[in-house]
């Protein structure tokens, strides 16, 4: 009942996303270039990170807000494999489950879309990409106000703030972080980013006149890797357009022309094969503003 929308007709020209979604549980059914959706209905990492919980309820809300978008590409196919949950608090096992499922998707030639959930989705999603392509170099583009490179606390373990620290422990990290806020990261986190070789673009640098320079940095990363994975933490956006997040940002970026030009530039890259959207918190949202924005960002990939 989640996938519902306006039914204008059954002919292809009338189709909306809800008419092209297929609930699925058999990974052998995936065809090349199918979009494959998993919900990561988990915010155990947010709890461990002392954030405001509720992101685990986001996947179905985002699905609902995706449903009514029109289908632009005649060959569009979306397979929905349901939600992964973490009822026992074992985040590490849940991340491994996501990784296992994502690797199956990519080895079948599908494109992996994951709807969070907390930003602890990053490590699981990345591990899935790396499992599928062990010998290839994976580039990560992270839209986020935070580096999420905090070392796990003793007795607490991984959290929504440790994803890139975890990735760095597994080998070379090739990442570009866009929207970083100086007032959201300690000097230690900046220092850790430099030590790990994490490249970044501050939120203040994301404006229209600066796009050529930013394009160069995105292209430099893309050309140096075999595949791209993009992750979006919704707290990168200004609280006025994304109020429903675990950690809102009064001075976050806007989904304006500069952002959309940059975002579509990344989506057009043929090396991009995985995308996730994290940290929507429906309990803190206002009239689904944040969920609607998240749904729109996912839909942009469908239209490329």
C-alpha positions in Angstrom: 0.0 0.0 0.0 3.1 2.3 0.1 3.5 2.6 -3.6 0.4 4.6 -4.6 -0.3 7.5 -6.8 -2.5 9.2 -9.4 -3.5 6.7 -12.1 -3.9 8.6 -15.4 -3.8 5.5 -17.6 -2.0 2.2 -18.2 -0.3 3.3 -21.4 3.5 4.0 -21.1 3.1 7.7 -21.6 0.9 8.0 -18.5 3.2 6.0 -16.2 4.3 7.1 -12.8 6.8 5.4 -10.6 4.3 3.4 -8.5 3.2 1.7 -11.8 6.7 0.5 -12.5 7.8 -0.8 -9.1 8.0 -4.5 -8.6 8.3 -6.0 -5.1 11.1 -8.6 -5.3 13.1 -11.0 -3.2 14.9 -13.0 -5.9 18.3 -11.4 -6.8 18.5 -13.6 -9.9 15.6 -11.6 -11.4 17.8 -8.4 -11.6 18.6 -7.3 -15.2 21.4 -5.0 -16.3 20.6 -1.3 -15.5 17.6 -2.2 -13.3 17.4 0.2 -10.3 17.3 -1.9 -7.2 16.0 -0.5 -3.9 16.7 -1.5 -0.4 15.4 0.3 2.6 17.9 0.6 5.5 15.3 1.0 8.3 18.0 1.4 10.9 19.1 4.2 13.3 21.1 2.2 15.8 24.1 4.2 14.7 22.3 7.5 15.4 21.5 6.2 18.9 25.1 5.3 19.5 26.2 8.7 18.2 23.8 10.4 20.6 21.7 11.8 17.8 17.9 12.3 17.6 16.4 8.9 16.7 13.7 8.3 14.2 15.5 7.8 10.9 14.6 4.1 10.8 11.1 5.2 9.9 12.2 7.1 6.8 12.5 4.5 4.0 8.7 3.9 3.7 8.0 7.6 3.9 10.5 8.4 1.2 8.9 5.6 -1.0 5.5 7.2 -0.5 6.9 10.5 -1.7 8.6 8.9 -4.7 5.5 7.1 -5.9 3.8 9.8 -7.9 6.8 11.1 -9.9 6.3 10.6 -13.7 8.4 8.0 -15.5 10.7 9.7 -18.0 12.7 6.8 -19.4 10.7 4.1 -21.3 13.1 1.4 -20.1 12.8 2.4 -16.4 12.6 -0.5 -14.0 12.6 -0.4 -10.2 12.8 -3.5 -8.1 12.0 -3.1 -4.4 13.6 -5.6 -2.1 12.0 -4.2 1.1 13.6 -3.0 4.3 16.6 -4.2 6.3 16.1 -3.7 10.0 18.2 -4.0 13.2 15.9 -5.2 15.9 18.6 -6.7 18.1 20.9 -3.6 18.2 23.7 -5.5 16.3 24.5 -2.8 13.8 27.6 -4.5 12.6 25.6 -7.6 11.4 23.0 -5.3 9.8 25.7 -3.5 7.9 27.1 -6.8 6.7 23.6 -7.9 5.6 23.3 -4.7 3.5 26.7 -5.3 2.0 25.9 -8.8 1.0 22.7 -7.8 -0.7 24.2 -4.8 -2.5 27.0 -6.9 -3.8 24.4 -9.3 -5.4 22.7 -6.4 -7.0 25.9 -5.0 -8.6 27.2 -8.4 -9.8 23.9 -8.7 -11.7 24.5 -5.4 -13.3 21.8 -3.5 -11.3 22.1 0.0 -9.9 22.0 0.1 -6.1 19.7 2.6 -4.4 19.5 2.5 -0.6 17.1 4.7 1.5 18.2 5.2 5.1 18.0 5.2 8.0 21.0 6.8 9.7 24.3 7.6 8.0 25.7 4.3 9.3 24.3 3.1 6.0 27.6 4.4 4.4 29.9 1.6 5.6 27.5 -1.2 4.7 26.8 0.2 1.3 30.4 0.9 0.5 31.4 -2.6 1.7 28.8 -4.0 -0.7 30.3 -2.1 -3.6 33.8 -3.2 -2.6 32.8 -6.8 -2.1 31.4 -6.9 -5.7 34.5 -5.2 -7.2 37.4 -6.3 -4.9 40.1 -5.5 -7.4 38.7 -2.1 -8.6 39.2 1.3 -7.1 36.0 2.8 -5.6 35.5 6.6 -5.4 33.0 8.0 -2.9 31.2 11.3 -3.2 29.7 12.4 0.1 27.3 15.3 0.5 27.4 16.0 4.2 28.0 18.7 6.7 30.1 16.2 8.7 33.2 14.1 7.8 31.8 11.1 9.7 35.4 10.0 10.3 35.2 9.7 14.1 37.0 6.7 15.7 34.5 4.3 17.3 34.3 4.8 21.1 35.4 1.9 23.3 32.3 -0.1 24.3 30.1 1.7 21.8 31.4 0.5 18.4 30.5 1.8 15.0 27.9 4.6 14.7 26.5 7.1 12.2 29.6 9.2 12.7 32.3 6.5 12.1 31.7 5.4 8.5 34.7 6.9 6.8 37.0 5.9 9.7 35.8 2.4 9.1 36.4 2.6 5.4 39.9 4.0 5.9 40.8 1.0 8.0 40.1 -1.3 5.1 42.6 0.4 2.8 43.0 3.4 0.6 40.2 5.9 0.7 39.2 7.9 -2.4 36.6 10.4 -1.4 35.3 13.9 -2.0 33.1 15.4 0.7 30.9 18.3 -0.4 29.1 20.7 2.0 31.4 20.3 5.0 30.7 22.8 7.8 33.5 24.3 9.9 31.1 24.6 12.8 30.1 20.9 12.6 33.6 19.3 12.7 36.3 19.6 15.3 39.9 20.3 14.4 40.6 16.7 15.2 38.1 15.6 12.5 39.7 18.0 10.0 43.1 16.6 10.9 41.9 13.0 10.5 40.4 13.9 7.1 43.8 15.2 6.0 45.6 12.1 7.3 43.2 9.8 5.5 43.5 11.8 2.2 39.8 12.8 2.3 39.3 15.7 -0.1 36.6 18.2 0.8 34.7 21.2 -0.4 33.2 23.5 2.3 29.6 24.5 2.2 30.6 28.1 1.7 32.4 27.1 -1.6 29.2 25.7 -3.2 27.9 28.6 -5.3 27.1 29.0 -9.0 30.2 30.9 -10.0 32.5 28.3 -8.4 30.9 25.3 -10.3 33.7 25.0 -12.9 36.3 24.6 -10.1 34.1 22.0 -8.3 33.4 20.1 -11.6 37.2 19.8 -12.0 37.5 18.2 -8.5 34.6 15.8 -9.1 36.0 14.9 -12.5 39.5 14.4 -11.0 38.1 11.9 -8.6 36.0 10.1 -11.2 38.9 9.7 -13.6 41.1 8.2 -10.9 38.7 5.4 -9.9 36.9 2.5 -11.6 33.5 3.0 -10.0 31.6 5.7 -8.1 29.4 5.5 -5.0 27.5 8.6 -3.8 26.0 9.1 -0.4 23.9 12.0 0.8 23.3 12.9 4.4 20.2 15.2 4.4 21.7 17.3 7.2 23.9 18.9 4.5 20.8 21.0 3.6 19.6 24.1 5.3 17.1 23.5 8.0 14.5 25.6 6.2 14.3 23.0 3.4 15.3 19.9 5.4 14.0 20.3 8.9 13.4 16.6 9.5 17.0 15.4 10.1 18.9 14.0 13.1 21.2 17.1 13.2 19.7 20.2 11.5 21.9 22.9 10.0 20.8 26.5 10.0 23.5 27.4 7.5 23.4 24.3 5.3 23.3 24.4 1.6 20.2 24.8 -0.6 18.9 22.6 -3.4 19.3 25.6 -5.7 20.5 25.8 -9.3 24.2 25.5 -8.2 23.5 22.3 -6.3 21.3 20.7 -8.9 23.7 21.4 -11.7 26.5 19.8 -9.7 24.3 16.9 -8.6 23.1 16.1 -12.1 26.7 16.3 -13.3 27.6 13.5 -10.9 24.5 11.5 -11.8 25.4 11.5 -15.5 28.8 9.9 -14.8 28.7 6.3 -16.2 30.8 5.1 -13.3 28.1 5.8 -10.7 26.5 2.6 -9.7 25.4 3.2 -6.1 23.5 5.9 -4.3 22.1 6.3 -0.8 20.2 9.0 1.0 20.4 9.1 4.8 19.2 10.8 8.0 15.7 11.8 7.1 13.8 11.8 10.4 10.0 11.7 9.7 9.2 12.5 13.4 11.0 15.8 13.1 9.9 16.7 9.6 7.4 19.4 8.6 4.7 18.2 6.1 7.2 15.8 4.6 9.5 18.6 3.4 12.7 16.6 4.0 11.3 13.3 2.8 10.0 15.0 -0.4 13.4 16.4 -1.1 15.0 13.0 -0.5 12.5 11.5 -2.9 13.3 14.1 -5.5 17.0 13.4 -5.3 16.4 9.7 -5.9 14.1 10.5 -8.8 16.8 12.6 -10.4 18.8 9.5 -10.9 15.9 7.8 -12.6 15.6 10.6 -15.1 19.3 10.7 -16.2 
